[in-house]
């Protein structure tokens, strides 16, 4: 019979142990920590979930969270994360187990106090991160079934941002600003060219993807490694109209986010604008 040796008891339903590889793991299961202490063992058959977290900081945060809030919240967030991985087909940073669990717990607390947040970027989130938003809606249904609490659609947007953040690996406040920034850039682009773009087109999708990673670089203070003055000059002259739009975007970012866009970023931004505005480069 396979057994786990207890390293630490978090609560009645959560313990810490070590697997056969010597990795510290977090185990959850109904009553597995009840009247137990370090050095004792539990049967593997009583374990309902296993967390193997590589980052000690994430592991410590999750253990602290499990001490402070009901275990049902980690169960819910785990279901959402596994569903997101399967649906989106993407890996997620392990820190989402902490951030999403904490967010859902806080959202329920706020609802019970009638202090629900309005998500001012809900439209942008639906437009730029629709697959993640759909997972967010699925999550609201799960929360309603598990907790009997119906959260507003705004929360589906917040959950979507957590999922996007876990894909890109940037801080949540940066993710919020990236989303806000993309909305501002799209307004500039539509006003500049005087047209609405087909949001289902490949060129639009490529542009949004470029802006997402551009925003990631911007708020991480990273840039393209090698600049090519000759290529930049050629693009600037050949696509002068599109470069003019890029300059408006450059000004918007400097004014609102106090960030500078280098010539290499301007070059690739112009190329994407050209594709978007004419579908040919």
ABEGO torsion letter per residue (X at the ends): XBBBBBABBABAABBBBBBAAGBBBBBBEBGAABGBBBGBBBBAAABABBBBBABAAAAAAAAAAAAABBAAAAAAAAAAAAAAAAAAGBBBBAAAAAAAAAAAAAAAAAAAAGABBBBAAAAAAAAABAAAAAAAAAAAAAAAAAAGBBBBAAAAAAAAAAAAAAAAGBBAAAAAAAAAAAAAAAAAAAAAAGBBBBAABAAAAAAAAAAAAAAAAAAAGBBBABBBAAAAAAAAAABAAAAAAAAAAAAAAAAAAGBBBBAAAAAAAAAAAAAAAAGBX
